[in-house]
């Protein structure tokens, strides 16, 4: 009975460590996504000439 209890405690400890690691990864990815979204917004706004609409940027050239 005691061995089973120790085994369960070890498994719980492992799961807690894994959960903490995964949480850190998720937080890091969230920060990376926010940074990438900001960069994308800056690129999109910089690629538009003043007075030019976004839809014109997405049009294919006439030879397609």
C-alpha positions in Angstrom: 0.0 0.0 0.0 2.8 2.4 0.9 4.6 1.7 -2.4 1.4 2.6 -4.3 1.1 5.9 -2.4 4.7 6.8 -3.1 4.2 5.9 -6.8 1.2 8.2 -6.9 3.1 11.0 -5.2 5.9 10.7 -7.8 3.4 10.8 -10.7 1.7 13.8 -9.2 5.0 15.6 -8.8 5.9 14.8 -12.4 2.6 16.0 -13.6 2.9 19.3 -11.7 6.4 19.9 -13.1 5.1 19.1 -16.6 2.1 21.5 -16.1 4.5 24.3 -15.0 6.7 23.8 -18.0 3.8 23.8 -20.4 2.4 26.9 -18.8 5.7 28.7 -19.3 5.8 27.6 -22.9 2.2 28.9 -23.5 3.0 32.3 -21.9 6.1 32.6 -24.0 4.2 31.8 -27.2 1.6 34.3 -26.2 4.2 37.0 -25.9 5.7 36.0 -29.2 2.3 36.1 -30.9 1.7 39.6 -29.6 5.1 40.8 -30.9 4.4 39.2 -34.3 1.0 40.8 -34.5 2.5 44.2 -33.7 5.1 43.8 -36.4 2.5 42.6 -38.9 0.4 45.7 -38.2 3.4 48.0 -38.7 4.4 46.2 -42.0 0.8 46.4 -43.3 0.5 50.1 -42.5 4.0 50.8 -44.0 3.3 48.9 -47.2 0.2 51.1 -48.0 1.0 54.3 -49.8 -0.9 57.3 -48.4 -4.5 57.3 -49.8 -4.2 53.7 -51.1 -6.7 51.2 -50.0 -5.8 47.7 -48.7 -8.0 45.9 -51.2 -5.8 47.2 -54.1 -2.8 45.6 -52.5 -4.5 42.2 -52.6 -5.5 42.4 -56.3 -3.6 40.2 -58.8 -1.8 41.8 -61.7 -3.7 41.8 -65.0 -1.5 39.1 -66.6 -2.7 36.4 -64.2 
